[in-house]
Each structure stands twice: as C-alpha cells, then as structure tokens.
Amino acid sequence: MKRHILKGIFIALAAFASCEAMAGFDEGKAAFVVRDFKKALAEFKPLADKGDMQAQHILGMMYDEGQGVNQDFIEAANWYKKAALQGNVDSQYNLGVMCALGQGMPLDDKQSADWFLKAANKGHVLAQFALGRLYTIGKGVKNDHKLASDWYLKAAKQDHFKAQLALGKNYLYGSGVPKDLKQAEFWIRKSAEQGHYKAQYELGLMYQHGLGVTKSAVEAYMWFQLASTQNHEGAKKALDELAKTMKAEEIASAKGNASNWKARATEKPVT
C-alpha cells in the first residue's frame, strides 16, 4: 500500500533558501540517485534538523526502507510527521499507511483516515484512492458509498487504474452513485486499457452479457484472454466456457485482437 513518490521530491528549494542549503540538498539528491545513501544521509540530516520538509520526508523514507541506516519505523514516522505537519503530502500519505499498519506508531484507523484526508485534499492520488477504500469498507470512517465514489472519481481522473475500476463497478451496481451502465463501461474500460487484469475481466463480462456495450463473444473472449495471461482464474474459466459457444474462426479473431492489443500497449511511450 505504501509507495514513495520520488518524482517531485527533488524540487528547487524556496527562493529564500541559502546557497549553502541549496548545495547540501543538491549533493544529497545526487548521492541518493546513485544510491550512495550514507553520503545522502550526511547531506540531508543537517537540513532536516533545520526544518527543511523535503529533507525530513527523505529521511523518513530512508529510515522506512533502511537506506543508509538501520530500518526503524519509529524514526521514519517521526521524520514523516515533521514533514507532514509542514504540509508535505507524501509524508501525510505515508503516515496514513503507517497508522493503518501499526508501523512506528499505534495502529489507529481514524488517525490513518485523517492523514489520508489531509493529503487527498491536496490532490494526492494514492491518498484519494485509500480514502475511497476506507469509505467503502467503513474503516476509520463511517461507511459511505457516495463519499467512496467521490474519492474514487478524483483518483480516477488522475488515471489511478484501481480507482477507475472501483468507480466503474459502483456505477455498474448503483453503489453510491446512480446505476449507469455507460459510465460503468467508460471507467472500467479506462482501467482495462491500462492493463489492469481485474478490469479486463470485468469488461469481458460486460461484453459477454451485453451490459453497457453491444453483446459480443469475440470482444468478451479478447478481454478474458488478456486477463487470463495475468493469471486471473475467473478469466481462465470464462474462456473455457465461452469457447464452447464460439466458432473456431471467432476464437482465432479474438486471439488475434488480444495479440494486437498487447502489441499496441507495448509500443505506448512511457510518460
């Protein structure tokens, strides 16, 4: 669940930062990138002690992962909290995870939700999805499928594939949102197109039963085929059952479509 986002961490310091501080941060960044964690620690620690929230977050991450130091969740949580209280959204999210797992601090679902909310309100996509999940299952917050869908939507718009699937299924079943098969297909497809095997299976089911799409055994088989290559057991069973109702040329067409889809997905540039 926890994920450290390096993109955006190594940004320029505020204009009022001293040249010495800038140099220390840049040297720490360069050392971190080449995995010279001991040197990175030596550069970041003085900055963190002086209150630099980016350095504090990175120190939290280093203690969290045991990079250049012995892994220490309590120390990680301490540094994350220093940065989080200054508004660092990655630290706020990581504290939410640590509270949920009881790492470095007591297990506390409500506090976990509170930290997720702070980060989510500032657009942190992982925190938004995490809040959606909490409202879905009623953990640390009151169960509320509408709020769950609201947070899934925010994350889905940022291309979070799990949030897209969750939102699509909510539209499929009318959970927290009005039942809308077109919206369900829209969001589930977006997730499936990102390669999410669970979404590919769900899209296959929609084509198999004509839910929000024109019923098509060939399309259903294609999506089941893609999901089955990622070891989705339901998709494997669905393939076997569907094949019994299809002609050989239809199966060949579906397999060809799946191969072409995978080829196009491989060619997409990394953004």
PyRosetta script that sets phi, psi and omega in degrees:
from pyrosetta import init, pose_from_sequence

init()
pose = pose_from_sequence("MKRHILKGIFIALAAFASCEAMAGFDEGKAAFVVRDFKKALAEFKPLADKGDMQAQHILGMMYDEGQGVNQDFIEAANWYKKAALQGNVDSQYNLGVMCALGQGMPLDDKQSADWFLKAANKGHVLAQFALGRLYTIGKGVKNDHKLASDWYLKAAKQDHFKAQLALGKNYLYGSGVPKDLKQAEFWIRKSAEQGHYKAQYELGLMYQHGLGVTKSAVEAYMWFQLASTQNHEGAKKALDELAKTMKAEEIASAKGNASNWKARATEKPVT")
pose.set_psi(1, -41.7)
pose.set_omega(1, -178.0)
pose.set_phi(2, -74.9)
pose.set_psi(2, 137.8)
pose.set_omega(2, -179.9)
pose.set_phi(3, -146.7)
pose.set_psi(3, 130.1)
pose.set_omega(3, -179.2)
pose.set_phi(4, -97.4)
pose.set_psi(4, 123.1)
pose.set_omega(4, -177.6)
pose.set_phi(5, -97.6)
pose.set_psi(5, 109.3)
pose.set_omega(5, -179.9)
pose.set_phi(6, -77.9)
pose.set_psi(6, -32.5)
pose.set_omega(6, 179.8)
pose.set_phi(7, -60.3)
pose.set_psi(7, 123.1)
pose.set_omega(7, 179.8)
pose.set_phi(8, 98.3)
pose.set_psi(8, -16.7)
pose.set_omega(8, 178.1)
pose.set_phi(9, -70.4)
pose.set_psi(9, -47.1)
pose.set_omega(9, -176.0)
pose.set_phi(10, -87.3)
pose.set_psi(10, 68.3)
pose.set_omega(10, 178.0)
pose.set_phi(11, -103.3)
pose.set_psi(11, 165.4)
pose.set_omega(11, 178.8)
pose.set_phi(12, -63.1)
pose.set_psi(12, 142.4)
pose.set_omega(12, 177.2)
pose.set_phi(13, -72.8)
pose.set_psi(13, 165.4)
pose.set_omega(13, -179.0)
pose.set_phi(14, -57.7)
pose.set_psi(14, 154.7)
pose.set_omega(14, -173.7)
pose.set_phi(15, -59.5)
pose.set_psi(15, -27.2)
pose.set_omega(15, -177.5)
pose.set_phi(16, -83.5)
pose.set_psi(16, -2.9)
pose.set_omega(16, -178.9)
pose.set_phi(17, -67.2)
pose.set_psi(17, 146.3)
pose.set_omega(17, -178.9)
pose.set_phi(18, -73.3)
pose.set_psi(18, 157.1)
pose.set_omega(18, 177.2)
pose.set_phi(19, -60.7)
pose.set_psi(19, -35.6)
pose.set_omega(19, 179.4)
pose.set_phi(20, -63.6)
pose.set_psi(20, -43.5)
pose.set_omega(20, 179.1)
pose.set_phi(21, -65.2)
pose.set_psi(21, -40.8)
pose.set_omega(21, 178.5)
pose.set_phi(22, -60.2)
pose.set_psi(22, -44.4)
pose.set_omega(22, -179.1)
pose.set_phi(23, -63.2)
pose.set_psi(23, -42.6)
pose.set_omega(23, 179.5)
pose.set_phi(24, -62.4)
pose.set_psi(24, -41.4)
pose.set_omega(24, 179.9)
pose.set_phi(25, -67.0)
pose.set_psi(25, -43.8)
pose.set_omega(25, -179.3)
pose.set_phi(26, -63.7)
pose.set_psi(26, -39.4)
pose.set_omega(26, 178.4)
pose.set_phi(27, -67.7)
pose.set_psi(27, -39.5)
pose.set_omega(27, 176.8)
pose.set_phi(28, -64.2)
pose.set_psi(28, -41.1)
pose.set_omega(28, 178.0)
pose.set_phi(29, -60.8)
pose.set_psi(29, -47.1)
pose.set_omega(29, -178.9)
pose.set_phi(30, -62.0)
pose.set_psi(30, -40.2)
pose.set_omega(30, 179.7)
pose.set_phi(31, -67.6)
pose.set_psi(31, -40.0)
pose.set_omega(31, -179.3)
pose.set_phi(32, -63.5)
pose.set_psi(32, -42.8)
pose.set_omega(32, -177.3)
pose.set_phi(33, -60.5)
pose.set_psi(33, -37.0)
pose.set_omega(33, 179.7)
pose.set_phi(34, -93.0)
pose.set_psi(34, 11.7)
pose.set_omega(34, 175.6)
pose.set_phi(35, 64.4)
pose.set_psi(35, 29.8)
pose.set_omega(35, 170.7)
pose.set_phi(36, -91.1)
pose.set_psi(36, 78.2)
pose.set_omega(36, -169.7)
pose.set_phi(37, -70.0)
pose.set_psi(37, -30.6)
pose.set_omega(37, 179.0)
pose.set_phi(38, -65.8)
pose.set_psi(38, -42.0)
pose.set_omega(38, 177.7)
pose.set_phi(39, -68.0)
pose.set_psi(39, -40.6)
pose.set_omega(39, 178.5)
pose.set_phi(40, -59.2)
pose.set_psi(40, -42.9)
pose.set_omega(40, 179.3)
pose.set_phi(41, -60.5)
pose.set_psi(41, -43.2)
pose.set_omega(41, -178.9)
pose.set_phi(42, -63.2)
pose.set_psi(42, -30.5)
pose.set_omega(42, -179.8)
pose.set_phi(43, -84.0)
pose.set_psi(43, -40.3)
pose.set_omega(43, -174.7)
pose.set_phi(44, -79.2)
pose.set_psi(44, -32.0)
pose.set_omega(44, -174.0)
pose.set_phi(45, -59.6)
pose.set_psi(45, -48.0)
pose.set_omega(45, 178.7)
pose.set_phi(46, -61.2)
pose.set_psi(46, -37.3)
pose.set_omega(46, 178.6)
pose.set_phi(47, -66.4)
pose.set_psi(47, -42.3)
pose.set_omega(47, 179.2)
pose.set_phi(48, -63.2)
pose.set_psi(48, -40.9)
pose.set_omega(48, 178.9)
pose.set_phi(49, -62.3)
pose.set_psi(49, -28.5)
pose.set_omega(49, 179.7)
pose.set_phi(50, -87.3)
pose.set_psi(50, -0.1)
pose.set_omega(50, 173.9)
pose.set_phi(51, 102.4)
pose.set_psi(51, 9.1)
pose.set_omega(51, 178.8)
pose.set_phi(52, -72.2)
pose.set_psi(52, 117.8)
pose.set_omega(52, -171.7)
pose.set_phi(53, -71.5)
pose.set_psi(53, -31.0)
pose.set_omega(53, 177.6)
pose.set_phi(54, -66.2)
pose.set_psi(54, -43.1)
pose.set_omega(54, 177.7)
pose.set_phi(55, -65.3)
pose.set_psi(55, -37.1)
pose.set_omega(55, 178.5)
pose.set_phi(56, -63.6)
pose.set_psi(56, -42.6)
pose.set_omega(56, 178.3)
pose.set_phi(57, -62.7)
pose.set_psi(57, -43.5)
pose.set_omega(57, -178.3)
pose.set_phi(58, -65.6)
pose.set_psi(58, -38.8)
pose.set_omega(58, 175.9)
pose.set_phi(59, -62.5)
pose.set_psi(59, -41.7)
pose.set_omega(59, 176.2)
pose.set_phi(60, -57.7)
pose.set_psi(60, -43.1)
pose.set_omega(60, 179.4)
pose.set_phi(61, -64.3)
pose.set_psi(61, -40.2)
pose.set_omega(61, -179.0)
pose.set_phi(62, -66.0)
pose.set_psi(62, -42.0)
pose.set_omega(62, 177.1)
pose.set_phi(63, -70.1)
pose.set_psi(63, -33.4)
pose.set_omega(63, 179.2)
pose.set_phi(64, -63.6)
pose.set_psi(64, -41.8)
pose.set_omega(64, -175.5)
pose.set_phi(65, -98.4)
pose.set_psi(65, -7.4)
pose.set_omega(65, -176.7)
pose.set_phi(66, 71.0)
pose.set_psi(66, 43.8)
pose.set_omega(66, -179.2)
pose.set_phi(67, -101.6)
pose.set_psi(67, 104.3)
pose.set_omega(67, -178.7)
pose.set_phi(68, 80.6)
pose.set_psi(68, -3.9)
pose.set_omega(68, 178.8)
pose.set_phi(69, -144.8)
pose.set_psi(69, 164.3)
pose.set_omega(69, 172.6)
pose.set_phi(70, -68.9)
pose.set_psi(70, 137.7)
pose.set_omega(70, 179.3)
pose.set_phi(71, -58.6)
pose.set_psi(71, 129.3)
pose.set_omega(71, -175.2)
pose.set_phi(72, -149.3)
pose.set_psi(72, 100.9)
pose.set_omega(72, -176.4)
pose.set_phi(73, -66.8)
pose.set_psi(73, -32.7)
pose.set_omega(73, 179.4)
pose.set_phi(74, -65.6)
pose.set_psi(74, -45.0)
pose.set_omega(74, 178.9)
pose.set_phi(75, -66.2)
pose.set_psi(75, -38.8)
pose.set_omega(75, 177.8)
pose.set_phi(76, -60.2)
pose.set_psi(76, -47.4)
pose.set_omega(76, -178.9)
pose.set_phi(77, -62.5)
pose.set_psi(77, -38.0)
pose.set_omega(77, 179.1)
pose.set_phi(78, -60.9)
pose.set_psi(78, -44.5)
pose.set_omega(78, -179.2)
pose.set_phi(79, -72.7)
pose.set_psi(79, -39.2)
pose.set_omega(79, 176.6)
pose.set_phi(80, -58.8)
pose.set_psi(80, -42.3)
pose.set_omega(80, -176.9)
pose.set_phi(81, -65.0)
pose.set_psi(81, -39.4)
pose.set_omega(81, 177.8)
pose.set_phi(82, -59.2)
pose.set_psi(82, -44.9)
pose.set_omega(82, -179.8)
pose.set_phi(83, -71.1)
pose.set_psi(83, -39.3)
pose.set_omega(83, -177.5)
pose.set_phi(84, -63.4)
pose.set_psi(84, -39.9)
pose.set_omega(84, -179.8)
pose.set_phi(85, -67.1)
pose.set_psi(85, -17.9)
pose.set_omega(85, 175.1)
pose.set_phi(86, -93.2)
pose.set_psi(86, -0.2)
pose.set_omega(86, 175.8)
pose.set_phi(87, 102.7)
pose.set_psi(87, 10.0)
pose.set_omega(87, 178.6)
pose.set_phi(88, -72.3)
pose.set_psi(88, 114.7)
pose.set_omega(88, -172.1)
pose.set_phi(89, -71.1)
pose.set_psi(89, -33.1)
pose.set_omega(89, 178.2)
pose.set_phi(90, -65.9)
pose.set_psi(90, -39.2)
pose.set_omega(90, 176.6)
pose.set_phi(91, -67.0)
pose.set_psi(91, -39.3)
pose.set_omega(91, 178.2)
pose.set_phi(92, -61.1)
pose.set_psi(92, -44.3)
pose.set_omega(92, 178.0)
pose.set_phi(93, -63.2)
pose.set_psi(93, -45.9)
pose.set_omega(93, -178.8)
pose.set_phi(94, -63.7)
pose.set_psi(94, -34.9)
pose.set_omega(94, 175.8)
pose.set_phi(95, -65.3)
pose.set_psi(95, -37.2)
pose.set_omega(95, 176.2)
pose.set_phi(96, -59.3)
pose.set_psi(96, -41.7)
pose.set_omega(96, 178.5)
pose.set_phi(97, -66.8)
pose.set_psi(97, -43.5)
pose.set_omega(97, -177.7)
pose.set_phi(98, -65.5)
pose.set_psi(98, -36.6)
pose.set_omega(98, 175.7)
pose.set_phi(99, -65.2)
pose.set_psi(99, -38.6)
pose.set_omega(99, -179.0)
pose.set_phi(100, -68.0)
pose.set_psi(100, -31.2)
pose.set_omega(100, -178.1)
pose.set_phi(101, -97.0)
pose.set_psi(101, -11.1)
pose.set_omega(101, -174.8)
pose.set_phi(102, 69.6)
pose.set_psi(102, 35.6)
pose.set_omega(102, 178.8)
pose.set_phi(103, -98.3)
pose.set_psi(103, 116.4)
pose.set_omega(103, 176.6)
pose.set_phi(104, 76.4)
pose.set_psi(104, -2.8)
pose.set_omega(104, 179.7)
pose.set_phi(105, -161.4)
pose.set_psi(105, 162.2)
pose.set_omega(105, -179.7)
pose.set_phi(106, -61.1)
pose.set_psi(106, 145.1)
pose.set_omega(106, 175.0)
pose.set_phi(107, -63.9)
pose.set_psi(107, 124.8)
pose.set_omega(107, -175.6)
pose.set_phi(108, -151.0)
pose.set_psi(108, 100.3)
pose.set_omega(108, -176.0)
pose.set_phi(109, -65.3)
pose.set_psi(109, -36.3)
pose.set_omega(109, -179.2)
pose.set_phi(110, -68.1)
pose.set_psi(110, -44.7)
pose.set_omega(110, 179.1)
pose.set_phi(111, -64.9)
pose.set_psi(111, -36.1)
pose.set_omega(111, 176.3)
pose.set_phi(112, -58.2)
pose.set_psi(112, -48.1)
pose.set_omega(112, 179.6)
pose.set_phi(113, -62.4)
pose.set_psi(113, -37.4)
pose.set_omega(113, 179.6)
pose.set_phi(114, -63.2)
pose.set_psi(114, -42.1)
pose.set_omega(114, 178.7)
pose.set_phi(115, -68.7)
pose.set_psi(115, -41.1)
pose.set_omega(115, 176.4)
pose.set_phi(116, -58.8)
pose.set_psi(116, -41.6)
pose.set_omega(116, -177.8)
pose.set_phi(117, -62.6)
pose.set_psi(117, -41.3)
pose.set_omega(117, 179.0)
pose.set_phi(118, -58.9)
pose.set_psi(118, -45.2)
pose.set_omega(118, -179.4)
pose.set_phi(119, -72.6)
pose.set_psi(119, -39.7)
pose.set_omega(119, -178.1)
pose.set_phi(120, -63.2)
pose.set_psi(120, -38.9)
pose.set_omega(120, 179.8)
pose.set_phi(121, -64.2)
pose.set_psi(121, -18.9)
pose.set_omega(121, 178.0)
pose.set_phi(122, -100.9)
pose.set_psi(122, 12.3)
pose.set_omega(122, 173.8)
pose.set_phi(123, 92.5)
pose.set_psi(123, 10.2)
pose.set_omega(123, -179.4)
pose.set_phi(124, -70.8)
pose.set_psi(124, 113.3)
pose.set_omega(124, -170.0)
pose.set_phi(125, -64.9)
pose.set_psi(125, -39.4)
pose.set_omega(125, -179.5)
pose.set_phi(126, -67.9)
pose.set_psi(126, -36.4)
pose.set_omega(126, 177.4)
pose.set_phi(127, -68.2)
pose.set_psi(127, -37.2)
pose.set_omega(127, 177.9)
pose.set_phi(128, -62.3)
pose.set_psi(128, -45.0)
pose.set_omega(128, 177.9)
pose.set_phi(129, -65.0)
pose.set_psi(129, -41.7)
pose.set_omega(129, 179.6)
pose.set_phi(130, -59.8)
pose.set_psi(130, -41.4)
pose.set_omega(130, 178.3)
pose.set_phi(131, -65.1)
pose.set_psi(131, -40.0)
pose.set_omega(131, 176.3)
pose.set_phi(132, -56.6)
pose.set_psi(132, -44.1)
pose.set_omega(132, 179.1)
pose.set_phi(133, -64.0)
pose.set_psi(133, -42.4)
pose.set_omega(133, -178.7)
pose.set_phi(134, -63.3)
pose.set_psi(134, -41.9)
pose.set_omega(134, 178.5)
pose.set_phi(135, -69.7)
pose.set_psi(135, -27.0)
pose.set_omega(135, 177.6)
pose.set_phi(136, -68.0)
pose.set_psi(136, -43.5)
pose.set_omega(136, -175.1)
pose.set_phi(137, -99.6)
pose.set_psi(137, -7.0)
pose.set_omega(137, 178.9)
pose.set_phi(138, 69.9)
pose.set_psi(138, 46.6)
pose.set_omega(138, -179.4)
pose.set_phi(139, -113.7)
pose.set_psi(139, 113.1)
pose.set_omega(139, -178.1)
pose.set_phi(140, 82.5)
pose.set_psi(140, -12.7)
pose.set_omega(140, 177.4)
pose.set_phi(141, -142.0)
pose.set_psi(141, 165.3)
pose.set_omega(141, 176.5)
pose.set_phi(142, -73.6)
pose.set_psi(142, 135.8)
pose.set_omega(142, 178.3)
pose.set_phi(143, -54.7)
pose.set_psi(143, 125.3)
pose.set_omega(143, -177.4)
pose.set_phi(144, -154.2)
pose.set_psi(144, 101.4)
pose.set_omega(144, -175.8)
pose.set_phi(145, -69.8)
pose.set_psi(145, -26.7)
pose.set_omega(145, 176.9)
pose.set_phi(146, -67.8)
pose.set_psi(146, -48.0)
pose.set_omega(146, 178.0)
pose.set_phi(147, -64.0)
pose.set_psi(147, -35.8)
pose.set_omega(147, 176.7)
pose.set_phi(148, -59.0)
pose.set_psi(148, -46.7)
pose.set_omega(148, -179.9)
pose.set_phi(149, -65.3)
pose.set_psi(149, -36.6)
pose.set_omega(149, 178.0)
pose.set_phi(150, -60.6)
pose.set_psi(150, -43.9)
pose.set_omega(150, -179.4)
pose.set_phi(151, -74.1)
pose.set_psi(151, -36.4)
pose.set_omega(151, 175.0)
pose.set_phi(152, -59.6)
pose.set_psi(152, -40.4)
pose.set_omega(152, -179.1)
pose.set_phi(153, -61.8)
pose.set_psi(153, -44.3)
pose.set_omega(153, 179.3)
pose.set_phi(154, -60.0)
pose.set_psi(154, -43.2)
pose.set_omega(154, 179.6)
pose.set_phi(155, -71.9)
pose.set_psi(155, -38.4)
pose.set_omega(155, -179.2)
pose.set_phi(156, -61.9)
pose.set_psi(156, -37.5)
pose.set_omega(156, 179.0)
pose.set_phi(157, -66.9)
pose.set_psi(157, -17.9)
pose.set_omega(157, 175.0)
pose.set_phi(158, -97.9)
pose.set_psi(158, 17.5)
pose.set_omega(158, 175.0)
pose.set_phi(159, 69.5)
pose.set_psi(159, 27.1)
pose.set_omega(159, 174.1)
pose.set_phi(160, -76.5)
pose.set_psi(160, 110.4)
pose.set_omega(160, -169.6)
pose.set_phi(161, -66.4)
pose.set_psi(161, -32.1)
pose.set_omega(161, 178.0)
pose.set_phi(162, -71.0)
pose.set_psi(162, -37.2)
pose.set_omega(162, 177.3)
pose.set_phi(163, -66.8)
pose.set_psi(163, -37.9)
pose.set_omega(163, 178.2)
pose.set_phi(164, -61.0)
pose.set_psi(164, -44.4)
pose.set_omega(164, 178.3)
pose.set_phi(165, -64.9)
pose.set_psi(165, -45.9)
pose.set_omega(165, -178.8)
pose.set_phi(166, -60.6)
pose.set_psi(166, -42.9)
pose.set_omega(166, 179.8)
pose.set_phi(167, -66.4)
pose.set_psi(167, -42.8)
pose.set_omega(167, 178.5)
pose.set_phi(168, -59.5)
pose.set_psi(168, -42.5)
pose.set_omega(168, 179.8)
pose.set_phi(169, -68.7)
pose.set_psi(169, -32.3)
pose.set_omega(169, 175.4)
pose.set_phi(170, -63.9)
pose.set_psi(170, -40.1)
pose.set_omega(170, 175.8)
pose.set_phi(171, -67.9)
pose.set_psi(171, -34.3)
pose.set_omega(171, -179.0)
pose.set_phi(172, -63.2)
pose.set_psi(172, -39.7)
pose.set_omega(172, -175.9)
pose.set_phi(173, -105.6)
pose.set_psi(173, -1.5)
pose.set_omega(173, -178.7)
pose.set_phi(174, 69.1)
pose.set_psi(174, 41.3)
pose.set_omega(174, -178.8)
pose.set_phi(175, -100.6)
pose.set_psi(175, 103.1)
pose.set_omega(175, 179.0)
pose.set_phi(176, 82.9)
pose.set_psi(176, -10.6)
pose.set_omega(176, 176.9)
pose.set_phi(177, -141.2)
pose.set_psi(177, 158.4)
pose.set_omega(177, 176.5)
pose.set_phi(178, -61.8)
pose.set_psi(178, 142.1)
pose.set_omega(178, 177.4)
pose.set_phi(179, -60.8)
pose.set_psi(179, 126.5)
pose.set_omega(179, -175.6)
pose.set_phi(180, -150.8)
pose.set_psi(180, 101.5)
pose.set_omega(180, -175.3)
pose.set_phi(181, -66.8)
pose.set_psi(181, -30.9)
pose.set_omega(181, 178.7)
pose.set_phi(182, -68.2)
pose.set_psi(182, -42.9)
pose.set_omega(182, 176.4)
pose.set_phi(183, -66.2)
pose.set_psi(183, -37.7)
pose.set_omega(183, 177.7)
pose.set_phi(184, -60.0)
pose.set_psi(184, -48.3)
pose.set_omega(184, 179.9)
pose.set_phi(185, -62.7)
pose.set_psi(185, -40.6)
pose.set_omega(185, -179.0)
pose.set_phi(186, -58.2)
pose.set_psi(186, -50.0)
pose.set_omega(186, -175.1)
pose.set_phi(187, -78.1)
pose.set_psi(187, -37.3)
pose.set_omega(187, 178.1)
pose.set_phi(188, -65.8)
pose.set_psi(188, -38.9)
pose.set_omega(188, 177.4)
pose.set_phi(189, -62.9)
pose.set_psi(189, -43.1)
pose.set_omega(189, 179.1)
pose.set_phi(190, -57.2)
pose.set_psi(190, -42.2)
pose.set_omega(190, 178.4)
pose.set_phi(191, -67.2)
pose.set_psi(191, -44.5)
pose.set_omega(191, -179.8)
pose.set_phi(192, -62.0)
pose.set_psi(192, -38.7)
pose.set_omega(192, -179.4)
pose.set_phi(193, -67.0)
pose.set_psi(193, -20.5)
pose.set_omega(193, 175.1)
pose.set_phi(194, -84.4)
pose.set_psi(194, -0.7)
pose.set_omega(194, 177.1)
pose.set_phi(195, 94.7)
pose.set_psi(195, 9.7)
pose.set_omega(195, -178.7)
pose.set_phi(196, -73.5)
pose.set_psi(196, 113.3)
pose.set_omega(196, -172.3)
pose.set_phi(197, -63.7)
pose.set_psi(197, -32.0)
pose.set_omega(197, 178.5)
pose.set_phi(198, -68.0)
pose.set_psi(198, -37.1)
pose.set_omega(198, 177.1)
pose.set_phi(199, -70.4)
pose.set_psi(199, -36.4)
pose.set_omega(199, 177.8)
pose.set_phi(200, -62.4)
pose.set_psi(200, -40.9)
pose.set_omega(200, 176.5)
pose.set_phi(201, -62.9)
pose.set_psi(201, -45.9)
pose.set_omega(201, -179.7)
pose.set_phi(202, -62.9)
pose.set_psi(202, -39.0)
pose.set_omega(202, 179.1)
pose.set_phi(203, -67.4)
pose.set_psi(203, -36.5)
pose.set_omega(203, 174.9)
pose.set_phi(204, -59.6)
pose.set_psi(204, -42.7)
pose.set_omega(204, 178.3)
pose.set_phi(205, -62.7)
pose.set_psi(205, -38.6)
pose.set_omega(205, -179.6)
pose.set_phi(206, -64.3)
pose.set_psi(206, -41.1)
pose.set_omega(206, 177.4)
pose.set_phi(207, -70.6)
pose.set_psi(207, -35.2)
pose.set_omega(207, -179.7)
pose.set_phi(208, -63.8)
pose.set_psi(208, -36.6)
pose.set_omega(208, -174.8)
pose.set_phi(209, -107.9)
pose.set_psi(209, 0.1)
pose.set_omega(209, 179.0)
pose.set_phi(210, 68.3)
pose.set_psi(210, 42.0)
pose.set_omega(210, -179.3)
pose.set_phi(211, -98.4)
pose.set_psi(211, 105.1)
pose.set_omega(211, 179.4)
pose.set_phi(212, 77.0)
pose.set_psi(212, -2.8)
pose.set_omega(212, 179.5)
pose.set_phi(213, -141.7)
pose.set_psi(213, 165.2)
pose.set_omega(213, 174.5)
pose.set_phi(214, -72.4)
pose.set_psi(214, 128.7)
pose.set_omega(214, -177.8)
pose.set_phi(215, -56.7)
pose.set_psi(215, 130.4)
pose.set_omega(215, -177.6)
pose.set_phi(216, -154.9)
pose.set_psi(216, 115.6)
pose.set_omega(216, 178.4)
pose.set_phi(217, -67.2)
pose.set_psi(217, -35.1)
pose.set_omega(217, -179.2)
pose.set_phi(218, -65.0)
pose.set_psi(218, -46.1)
pose.set_omega(218, 178.8)
pose.set_phi(219, -65.3)
pose.set_psi(219, -42.6)
pose.set_omega(219, 179.0)
pose.set_phi(220, -59.6)
pose.set_psi(220, -45.6)
pose.set_omega(220, -179.0)
pose.set_phi(221, -62.0)
pose.set_psi(221, -41.3)
pose.set_omega(221, -179.9)
pose.set_phi(222, -58.2)
pose.set_psi(222, -48.4)
pose.set_omega(222, -178.1)
pose.set_phi(223, -69.5)
pose.set_psi(223, -37.2)
pose.set_omega(223, 174.7)
pose.set_phi(224, -62.7)
pose.set_psi(224, -39.7)
pose.set_omega(224, 179.7)
pose.set_phi(225, -61.4)
pose.set_psi(225, -44.2)
pose.set_omega(225, 179.8)
pose.set_phi(226, -64.1)
pose.set_psi(226, -41.7)
pose.set_omega(226, 179.4)
pose.set_phi(227, -68.9)
pose.set_psi(227, -36.6)
pose.set_omega(227, -177.7)
pose.set_phi(228, -67.3)
pose.set_psi(228, -29.2)
pose.set_omega(228, 178.2)
pose.set_phi(229, -68.1)
pose.set_psi(229, -14.2)
pose.set_omega(229, 175.2)
pose.set_phi(230, -105.7)
pose.set_psi(230, 23.1)
pose.set_omega(230, 172.7)
pose.set_phi(231, 65.0)
pose.set_psi(231, 34.5)
pose.set_omega(231, 173.0)
pose.set_phi(232, -80.3)
pose.set_psi(232, 112.0)
pose.set_omega(232, -173.9)
pose.set_phi(233, -64.1)
pose.set_psi(233, -38.7)
pose.set_omega(233, 178.5)
pose.set_phi(234, -62.3)
pose.set_psi(234, -38.9)
pose.set_omega(234, 179.4)
pose.set_phi(235, -66.4)
pose.set_psi(235, -38.0)
pose.set_omega(235, 179.0)
pose.set_phi(236, -62.6)
pose.set_psi(236, -43.5)
pose.set_omega(236, 179.5)
pose.set_phi(237, -67.5)
pose.set_psi(237, -40.0)
pose.set_omega(237, 179.9)
pose.set_phi(238, -63.3)
pose.set_psi(238, -37.6)
pose.set_omega(238, 177.7)
pose.set_phi(239, -60.5)
pose.set_psi(239, -47.7)
pose.set_omega(239, -178.5)
pose.set_phi(240, -61.2)
pose.set_psi(240, -43.4)
pose.set_omega(240, -178.8)
pose.set_phi(241, -69.5)
pose.set_psi(241, -41.3)
pose.set_omega(241, -178.0)
pose.set_phi(242, -67.1)
pose.set_psi(242, -37.3)
pose.set_omega(242, -178.0)
pose.set_phi(243, -59.7)
pose.set_psi(243, -29.4)
pose.set_omega(243, -179.3)
pose.set_phi(244, -67.3)
pose.set_psi(244, -19.3)
pose.set_omega(244, -176.8)
pose.set_phi(245, -103.9)
pose.set_psi(245, 0.3)
pose.set_omega(245, -172.7)
pose.set_phi(246, -112.8)
pose.set_psi(246, 155.1)
pose.set_omega(246, 173.8)
pose.set_phi(247, -80.5)
pose.set_psi(247, 157.6)
pose.set_omega(247, -178.0)
pose.set_phi(248, -58.8)
pose.set_psi(248, -40.3)
pose.set_omega(248, -178.5)
pose.set_phi(249, -68.9)
pose.set_psi(249, -29.9)
pose.set_omega(249, 176.6)
pose.set_phi(250, -68.9)
pose.set_psi(250, -42.0)
pose.set_omega(250, 178.4)
pose.set_phi(251, -64.0)
pose.set_psi(251, -42.0)
pose.set_omega(251, 178.9)
pose.set_phi(252, -61.9)
pose.set_psi(252, -40.6)
pose.set_omega(252, 178.6)
pose.set_phi(253, -64.1)
pose.set_psi(253, -43.2)
pose.set_omega(253, -179.9)
pose.set_phi(254, -64.0)
pose.set_psi(254, -42.7)
pose.set_omega(254, 178.9)
pose.set_phi(255, -64.3)
pose.set_psi(255, -38.5)
pose.set_omega(255, 177.3)
pose.set_phi(256, -64.3)
pose.set_psi(256, -41.5)
pose.set_omega(256, 177.4)
pose.set_phi(257, -61.8)
pose.set_psi(257, -39.4)
pose.set_omega(257, 178.8)
pose.set_phi(258, -65.0)
pose.set_psi(258, -41.8)
pose.set_omega(258, 178.8)
pose.set_phi(259, -63.8)
pose.set_psi(259, -41.7)
pose.set_omega(259, 179.0)
pose.set_phi(260, -65.7)
pose.set_psi(260, -38.7)
pose.set_omega(260, 178.5)
pose.set_phi(261, -62.3)
pose.set_psi(261, -45.3)
pose.set_omega(261, -179.6)
pose.set_phi(262, -63.5)
pose.set_psi(262, -37.4)
pose.set_omega(262, 178.9)
pose.set_phi(263, -65.1)
pose.set_psi(263, -42.7)
pose.set_omega(263, 178.6)
pose.set_phi(264, -65.0)
pose.set_psi(264, -40.7)
pose.set_omega(264, -179.8)
pose.set_phi(265, -63.3)
pose.set_psi(265, -37.5)
pose.set_omega(265, 179.9)
pose.set_phi(266, -68.0)
pose.set_psi(266, -31.6)
pose.set_omega(266, -177.3)
pose.set_phi(267, -79.0)
pose.set_psi(267, -15.6)
pose.set_omega(267, -176.9)
pose.set_phi(268, -62.8)
pose.set_psi(268, 134.5)
pose.set_omega(268, 179.2)
pose.set_phi(269, -69.4)
pose.set_psi(269, 148.1)
pose.set_omega(269, 178.5)
pose.set_phi(270, -79.5)
pose.set_psi(270, 127.1)
pose.set_omega(270, -179.3)
pose.set_phi(271, -108.3)
pose.dump_pdb("model.pdb")
